Amino acid sequence: MNVKRTFCIILLFLILFSAIAAVSADDDRSYSITQAFIDLTVENNGLLHVDEEYDYAFDGKFNGVYRDIPLKSGESIDNIQVRAEGAYPVLEESDDDGYKHLKIYLYSDKAHTQGIRDCNVNVYISYDMKNVVTLFNDVGGLQYKLWGGEWDVGVDEIRATVKLPGDKGNEYYLNPQDYNRTSDLKGDTITAETTSIPKGEMYELLVLMPISDFNNAPYAKHVNQDGRDLIKKNLEDSISSRNFWNTTYIILGLLSVLSPIGAVITYLKFGREPKVAYDGIYERELPTDDPPEMVNALVENKGDLGKPNMKGFEASIMNLIDRKVFKLFTAANADIETNELILTFNHDKKDELSPSERIVFNTLEHFAHDNALNLSGLNGSLTSEYEAKWFMNQIQSWENSVKSSFDLSKYFNDTGSKLISAISIGGIVFGIIIAILGFITRLNNGIYALAGGIFLIIFSIILLRLDDDIFGRWTESGRTYYLKWNNLKKFLKDNSLIEEHPPESIVVWKKYLIYGAALGVADKVYKSMKLQVPNISDYDDGIFWYHYYGGYGIMYSAYNKSYSTVYNSSDSGGFGGFGGGSGGGGGGAF
């Protein structure tokens, strides 16, 4: 990322932060509805009279409140009255898109010049509704939402009273039952109290009344068919559907534990290591004569066993220096007051190289001039997108070549690690799905699906990042191979062990450095070497210079530079596509 882009991103964040802070300062207010009182009166002429009281607690400055009442086809509202305690109300009515909109301005003074701030206000609304009560041939019915799902906030408690035209033969149902605290029917009066109802949820009343309680009823909706059985069936279907989905969300949440169970079963079946006769504590000699890149692929890179990483690439370079395929020397650079690493190439030995070593040779030679490569200046050649892509492709080809140079199945059974990868990917996909389902539903039990989905996603990502040998299993020979090389790594890391058993020749020290690089402990080896061989700097050997002058960091830096060049070069890749233009935006608030 260049300096200009970094500056622009920082500037953008500062602008966004300032805008958010400004909006927050202007909208530093909140409100809640502590109680709602809903009184319904069903007249014997079919008219429904509604009295509503909402107890608001305002924190900050407000202009008023609004109430949107949906109207189905044929329904109407009349005789709207509004009053308030704690403020002076002014009502503004409108009709739009099947709603009666009531905007109630609240003033703190009688002259209606000052809005309200930091206060409690009780707002009372009353009105008559026609064609809401439905009369069938066999029963009268009222289905009414005591609390709708379109409020901006929830309510702490609802107290409802429903006055019916008769005192016998009435039936009532409150749905969803999750919010019922108490409810009762005595004579012609239903009373109910709720727990808190969150934003987005609704609370509905269904009342069945004897048809004989109504006299002509010009203000009711008349349906020429029997309704009792149909209403009860619909009610049972609705309750069953809600119960089904509530249960389903619990089950979806519980299904998230299948992934850990699957991981345990996979480990028990495929991940437990075989017992081997080897019980060594550490190794002083190289356990095998395998090339360092192969050791790196099998021992160091446990996150993707069989595939080498850049430590193996570094070790391969050092091995070729030791075998005189490369010659390394230093040259002074007066501009930066340090020595640079210069690599030359012995083409006479190229035929002796393995396929992966030949890729290393060709990769470095590509950037050479007159058979000499300034390793310290390699990054400068990778600012070109073409060269950076070529370098990354070469690294990938080298990784594949090393991986194909030996039969991984002789060392490691990756059935368990492959199965865990499938479980992890499936877990991420399934976790996203159930988390979305849990998030979008209005049912309370959706929280179980949401929590289960989030857990499953996190657990699956962790599984993906675990080493292959946790759920995979070494073969007996592979387990011995790994333990021996890992014990050599322990030996190389522990200076006290090297001090107790120092190498007898500089040749062994060089092997320690090469394989220490492959195993990720070259710095430890060099530190021990300086303690045991104080005059190490007198040795005219490229292996030591490669370490001393920062050769280990050069290839990492080159790879990172290539990556940065390739992926930062596509800034304009989306220009001209739909939605890619500048400007735009939108918003709105009352």
Secondary structure, DSSP 8 states (H G I E B T S, - for coil): --HHHHHHHHHHHHHHHHHHHHHHHHT--EEEEEEEEEEEEE-TTS-EEEEEEEEEEEESEE-EEEEEEE--TT-EEEEEEEEEESSEEEEEEEEETTEEEEEEEEESSTTS-S-EES-EEEEEEEEEEES-SEE-SS-EEEEEEEE-TT-SS-BS-EEEEEE-S-SSS-EEEEESGGGEEEEEEETTEEEEEE--B-TT--EEEEEEE-GGG-SS-TTSEE-SS--HHHHHHHHHHHHHHHHHHHHHHHHHHHHTTHHHHHHHHHIIIIIS----S---S--SS-S----HHHHIIIII-GGGTT---HHHHHHHHHHHHHTTSEEEEEEEETTTTEEEEEEEE-GGGGGGS-HHHHHHHHHHHHT-BTTEEEGGGHHHHTTSHHHHHHHHHHHHHHHHHHHTTS-GGGTEE-HHHHHHHHHHHHHHHHHHHHHHHHHH--STTHHHHHHHHHHHHHHHHHHHHS-HHHHSEE-HHHHHHHHHHHHHHHHHH-HHHHHHS--SSHHHHHHHHHHHHHTT-HHHHHHHHHHH-TTGGG---HHHHHHHTTHHHHHHHHHHHHHHHHHTS-TTTTTTSTT-SS--------
